[in-house]
């Protein structure tokens, strides 16, 4: 580009305006070099640095919503993890290092995310606390929170909010993990101590119950033996009582007998004299009896001899008479005579029989007399012995009398002792009955004790079995459950980050790229318009409005070409644009506005206007809120963001590219139209100024703004 601007002469030949004044042209050139080479970079750098400085300290201005839907858990222990997480975010230890977390309900949070009130929404689910407590169950799960951010609103807020939320979740998770591990370790210690004590107690219980069972069995056996012995004692005591009664009765009888014996011995002593006298008389009489017995013996011998003769003769006579009686009838004897002979024969036989009996009797009498004589001698000798014995009997009766007296005294003592034995036997029988009953009760109690000991032993075995079962039922973890539990304990709180309206392929830069390209294209159009023949021939000697419109037609055409090129590149390299048609219309409007603004500044202020156009670009890029949240920028830039053309286009285009919610599409269009009107007003002002300054042809406008 030449620093000399051609001026149209009346003849139509352009001349160099600085040809006549070389020193002035050089000074102007150096001023331009100074502005372009020094001041422009300085101003641009200052704007960018000023807009970016301190933004990291202003992140607490970035609004992010928290929706706490968590349900507080009261069993088995109180837990309000959602409230604790929300409190950690809304009341941080270092407020300047945190975002502006705002508690909101779900509807307001979603609405704010759509319209740009909130850059992101952190949602805490209703089962957050229960999920945190699930690490102690068989189904551990992480407490998941969801962070939804609007990628179309800012490119850094999703990462920034995610980092802050992750830090808060990690802090809460660390606290939960520490508490969980503390409880686990305490549980392990308590379990170890309890198991040790249980094992020791169970062993002692088993040993003691075994000894108790053995002792109870022995006690039962001893009690049974005692009961049996007491039964025997009871039976013996009863027998003793009966025997004592019998002894008492016998002692009484003995006493009576002793008394009778005493009386008898007294009478015996009295009769001893009579016995002695009778013995002496018997001795004397026995001698007489012996003599007479001998005489009787001699007499009986004679009788016996006569009896034998009579018996023999009677027999013979009987035979003869029987024969006579038999022959009597034959001899013709009379019947009476024969009968008498028969009776005589019978009497004879009877006599023979009587004689035989007499013979026998006399023999016996003879023998008896002989024996009587012998007995009389024996009686005599016996009387002698009786006399001697009676003397001894007399002596013995004296001793017997003395013994009877002693026996009587002993019988009395025996009777008294038997009475005492009877009383003691009765007491013994009663005591043994009581003892037997106690023994039976003892045996029953011992049996119950043995049964209880058996139950205790069963209880000990059940305790041992229960401990073994408890040990076997101690939680075991599969590989998958171990991995899950490890992940849950290591990170109890998980953050699921979702970015809405994210343009693929660095789409967050597309809006800025489109705006900058359109702005630079407008600058190129403004720089090249004074070299266009179309621009020079369009200047007609008409009113200022028509001149301005005619002057802007080539620029508008160039703007449409720029817009078409940008749209073609957008369709070719970013076909995933969410709202393509509205974006194309917005690109056309923005391109026209930017070109008109550049042309207006070029016509009104010349190259200074183009320099301002470049500085305006830098200022708007600095005020853009797509990369860094607008809330972190200085207040002046926040105000300019909503009223400048490029920032308005970037705000609208970023939402259209990503499919986000355009807060006010009408407002974006209105801002661009206002700036187009401002550009038109500047062009009218520039046309009027050029027409008044043209000395050659009043109806012509020289395209020499420099």
Buried (B, 14 or more C-beta within 10 A) or exposed (E): EEEBBBBBEEEEEBEEBBEEEEEEBEEBEEEBEEBBEEEBEEBBEEBBEBBBEEBEEBBBBBBBBBBBEBBEBEEEEEBBBBBBBBBBBBEBEEEEEBBBBBBBEEEBBBBBBBBBBBBBBBBBBEBBBBBBBBBBEEEBBBBBBBBBBBBBBBBBBBEBBBEBBBBBBBBBBBBBBEEBEEEEEEEEEEEEEEBEEBEEEBEEBBEBBBEBBEBBBEBBEBBBEBBEBBBEBBEBBBEBBEBBBEBBEBBBEBBEBBBEBBEBBEEBBEBBEEBBEBBBEBBEBBBEBBEBBBEBBEBBBEBBEBBBEBBBBBBEBBBEBBEBBBEBBEEEBEEEBBBBBBEBBBBBBEBBBBBBEBBEBBBEBBEBBBBBBEBBBEBBEBBEEBBEBBEEBBEBBEEBBEBBBEBBEBBBEBBEBBBEBBEBBBEBBEBBBEBBEBBBEBBEBBBEBBEBBBEBBEEBBEBBEBBEEEEEEEEEEEEEBEEBBEBBBEBBBBBEBBBBBBBEEEBBBBBBBBBBBBBBBBBEBBBBBBEBEEBBEBBEEEEBEEBBBBBBEBBBEBBBEBBBBBBEEBEEEBEEBBBBEBBBBBBBBBBBBBBBBBBBBBBBBBBBBBBBBBBBBBBBBBBBBBBBBBBBBBEEBBEBBBEBBBBBBBBBBBBBBBBBBBBBBEBBBEBBBBBBEBBBEBBBBBBBBBBEEBEEBEEBBBBBBB
